[in-house]
């Protein structure tokens, strides 16, 4: 069992010898005051001990590079310190059981992953971040998401949401529609009119040794998007929230697919008006000689 811990001492080290890779859909074109999606939960493996793996939603401001993020986090050594042993609800899609767990996380970031707008010099997750206000005493950040999906078997998912309260103006995180807590509006003052950019997808750190990435970290399930249901990671019922508090599926003209290297894939579904709404599969690495993530 794993839960979220803090990420402070290794933040600068990740900049010095780590490489961020991602597979995501990005939306621009208007102001957004929220985002929501369901994602299946996995427990992927990093190639090194300190390679965090996330599946998440991002809300970002262009001018300050402040970002609000929520989703689940894969295993790292700093997740071993157990802060809470409760279990967050995970929806089941079939009759098989899954054996492991992954933690729920949320964070406020400046300059990609720092807590403040100072590059990667500070970094944290969940209740280790100063400022985040936990209001739910039954579902708590650091919760264990258990069970997790099984390759070729049962699929387990969570519904994650970030939204701006129209009265208080604070930015809230919700799990399965139940608010967990909020970032006070003062922490993200430049996002008062709304977020400029939304993104949904996966992100990993790959260790860099001798100027090369020896083996790409698993993203999502550790399998590529083309493998499909029960094998690849997915996002479904992806929704944005506009400044009128209207929830809708992404518009075709505002979506851009971003995949940082050939080791990872992302495929948007052609059946966007079915029961899964706007949805996509993502993940990797690809078991191919053509898979190549070069350090920038």
HELIX and SHEET records of a PDB file:
HELIX    1   1 UNK A   11  UNK A   17  1                                   7    
HELIX    2   2 UNK A   77  UNK A   79  5                                   3    
HELIX    3   3 UNK A  126  UNK A  128  5                                   3    
HELIX    4   4 UNK A  185  UNK A  191  5                                   7    
HELIX    5   5 UNK A  225  UNK A  227  5                                   3    
HELIX    6   6 UNK A  252  UNK A  254  5                                   3    
SHEET    1   A 8 UNK A  87  UNK A  88  0                                        
SHEET    2   A 8 UNK A 144  UNK A 146  1                                        
SHEET    3   A 8 UNK A 101  UNK A 110 -1                                        
SHEET    4   A 8 UNK A  66  UNK A  73 -1                                        
SHEET    5   A 8 UNK A  53  UNK A  60 -1                                        
SHEET    6   A 8 UNK A 197  UNK A 207 -1                                        
SHEET    7   A 8 UNK A  18  UNK A  27 -1                                        
SHEET    8   A 8 UNK A 255  UNK A 259 -1                                        
SHEET    1   B 5 UNK A  91  UNK A  92  0                                        
SHEET    2   B 5 UNK A 156  UNK A 164 -1                                        
SHEET    3   B 5 UNK A  32  UNK A  40 -1                                        
SHEET    4   B 5 UNK A 233  UNK A 242 -1                                        
SHEET    5   B 5 UNK A 247  UNK A 248 -1                                        
SHEET    1   C 6 UNK A  91  UNK A  92  0                                        
SHEET    2   C 6 UNK A 156  UNK A 164 -1                                        
SHEET    3   C 6 UNK A  32  UNK A  40 -1                                        
SHEET    4   C 6 UNK A 233  UNK A 242 -1                                        
SHEET    5   C 6 UNK A 280  UNK A 284 -1                                        
SHEET    6   C 6 UNK A 264  UNK A 268 -1                                        
SHEET    1   D 5 UNK A  91  UNK A  92  0                                        
SHEET    2   D 5 UNK A 156  UNK A 164 -1                                        
SHEET    3   D 5 UNK A 171  UNK A 175 -1                                        
SHEET    4   D 5 UNK A 178  UNK A 183 -1                                        
SHEET    5   D 5 UNK A 132  UNK A 134 -1                                        
END                                                                             
